Amino acid sequence: MATVTRQPLPARAAYTDQPILRLTVEQYHQMIESGSLTDEDPVELLEGLLVYHMPKNSMHVTSNALARDQIVRQLPQGWHYRSQDPITLADGEPEPDGAVVRGKIVDYARSHPRPTDVALVIEIADSSLERDRTLKLRSYARAGIIEYWIINLIEHQIEVHTQPTPGDMPHYANRVVYLTDASVPLTLSGQTCGEVKVSDLTPAT
């Protein structure tokens, strides 16, 4: 049997003004099931496009672990925390750094959570800040995900986006920035169940 050598994907596609074929979520799943995409391909589907994951430095990894630890201990029964796992949207399948999802882990053994299952998505932002404020924000707002946090490691703050407004230009109508000495309320289904200190998730370098 011939040995097939996997070739690395190019770092960035060349700029083009030609129409681009966007993948459906179903086509993306077929690529995964067929082995055309594997865990060795660091991509996620955003707005129908395969987009590379940003590299994670040690501060990103540390903040992600701190966020999980702080939030998990405050979750009421009926919710669980997922870290860097897919959420299936109508036009993509992002893998947010964190998400608070309704139900038990085993409830999603056959399919990923949908937007109606998700109370909160979190992205840890350093080199990915522009993408998290644009492409990711549009994706989550278009899907109607209720609350979106950007843990901004560059400016040591947490940006909380609520009131998703889908449409031709999806966005969040409300944005509140919590600075390093503030605490962010943890709200699920309209009920506040705790709070998270900004300084606990954005440790000084």
Secondary structure by P-SEA (a helix, b strand, c coil): cbbbbbbbccccccccccbbbbbcaaaaaaaaaacccccccccccccccccccccccaaaaaaaaaaaaaaaaaccccccccccbbbbcccbbbbccbbbbccccccccccccccccccbbbbbccccccccccaaaaaaaaacccbbbbbcccccbbbbbccccccccccccbbbbbcccbbbbbccccccccccccccccccc
